[in-house]
Amino acid sequence: YVLRILGITGREKFTIAVVMNVNSKRIGKKDIVKLEKMELKKEQVDKIALIAPSATINIVRDYRVVKKYNVEVPPIIEGLIRCINPNCITNQEHEPIKSIFYVKSLRPLILVCKYCGEEIHHEDIINQLTGVKTV
């Protein structure tokens, strides 16, 4: 999912490494995505937090970890996802209003639309950001 939301196709001019099902003392199994010569923008980190709220990001320079942090779902999500209510004002063609969601719950992740009150659940968020339907 992470490569998809970052728009990484494999045709980029930098090295990409993906390792899956790595043993982890803290969470059992984890996946690792390594992107050389690329630093993530805030919007990209926020998208990662929405699909993988327990992700950790390491910034490595000259083979040393210079920064390590856990992603955090921001309390207000603006413009990253659409409201699933087709009647919401943010989905009206003649209303150029950016979607805004508040976090109702982190576990499970549930967001609430500021304008219509519609709840959006983690599976819908993943579907919107990646185009992949979850079970």
C-alpha positions in Angstrom: 0.0 0.0 0.0 2.8 2.5 0.9 4.4 2.4 -2.5 1.0 3.0 -4.1 0.1 6.0 -2.0 3.5 7.5 -2.6 3.0 7.1 -6.3 6.1 5.0 -6.6 6.0 2.7 -9.7 9.6 1.3 -9.8 10.5 3.4 -12.8 12.1 6.1 -10.6 15.8 6.9 -10.8 16.5 5.8 -7.2 16.8 2.4 -5.4 13.7 0.9 -3.9 13.8 -2.1 -1.6 10.7 -3.9 -0.2 11.1 -6.6 2.4 8.0 -8.4 3.7 7.2 -10.5 6.8 10.3 -9.5 8.7 10.4 -10.7 12.3 9.8 -8.0 14.9 10.0 -8.3 18.6 7.4 -5.5 19.1 4.7 -6.4 16.6 5.5 -9.9 15.4 5.9 -9.3 11.7 6.5 -6.1 9.7 7.2 -5.0 6.2 10.1 -2.6 5.3 10.2 -0.2 2.5 13.5 1.5 1.7 13.7 4.5 -0.6 17.1 6.0 -1.4 17.5 9.7 -1.8 13.9 10.5 -1.0 12.5 12.3 2.0 8.8 12.2 2.6 6.6 15.4 2.7 4.1 15.9 5.5 1.2 15.0 3.2 2.9 11.7 2.4 3.6 10.9 6.0 -0.1 11.7 6.9 -1.3 9.3 4.2 1.0 6.5 5.5 -0.4 7.2 9.0 -3.9 6.8 7.7 -3.2 3.3 6.2 -0.5 2.1 8.6 -1.0 3.9 11.9 1.8 1.9 13.6 4.4 2.6 11.0 7.9 3.9 11.9 9.9 6.1 9.6 13.7 6.2 9.7 15.8 8.9 8.0 19.2 7.4 7.1 22.1 9.5 5.9 25.6 8.1 5.3 24.4 4.7 6.6 23.3 6.2 9.9 19.8 6.7 11.3 19.7 10.4 11.9 15.9 10.5 12.7 13.4 7.9 13.7 9.8 8.5 14.5 6.4 6.8 14.6 3.8 8.2 12.3 0.7 9.8 13.9 -2.7 10.2 12.5 -3.3 14.0 12.6 -6.4 15.1 14.6 -7.7 17.0 11.5 -7.4 15.5 8.0 -7.9 18.1 5.3 -8.2 17.2 1.6 -6.5 13.8 1.7 -9.6 11.7 1.3 -13.2 12.2 0.1 -16.4 11.9 2.1 -18.2 8.7 1.2 -21.6 10.5 1.4 -22.5 11.4 -2.2 -24.8 14.2 -0.8 -22.0 15.8 1.2 -21.3 19.4 0.2 -17.7 18.4 -0.5 -18.9 16.1 -3.2 -21.0 18.7 -5.0 -19.5 19.9 -8.3 -20.6 23.5 -7.9 -19.1 23.7 -4.3 -15.3 23.9 -4.3 -15.0 22.8 -0.7 -12.0 20.7 0.5 -13.0 17.8 2.7 -12.2 17.9 6.4 -12.3 15.0 8.8 -11.9 14.7 12.5 -10.6 11.6 14.2 -13.4 9.9 16.2 -11.3 6.8 17.0 -7.8 5.6 16.4 -8.3 1.9 17.1 -10.2 1.1 15.0 -9.5 4.2 12.8 -12.8 6.1 12.3 -13.0 9.6 10.8 -16.0 11.9 10.8 -16.8 14.4 8.1 -16.9 18.0 9.4 -19.7 19.0 7.1 -22.2 16.1 7.1 -21.1 13.9 10.0 -20.6 10.8 7.9 -18.2 8.3 9.4 -15.5 6.8 7.3 -13.8 3.6 8.4 -10.2 2.3 7.9 -11.2 0.0 5.1 -12.7 2.9 3.1 -9.7 5.0 3.7 -7.3 2.3 2.4 -9.6 1.8 -0.6 -9.5 5.6 -1.4 -5.8 6.0 -1.0 -4.7 2.9 -2.7 -7.5 1.9 -5.0 -7.4 -1.6 -3.3 -10.6 -3.0 -1.8 -9.9 -4.6 1.6 -11.9 -7.6 3.0 
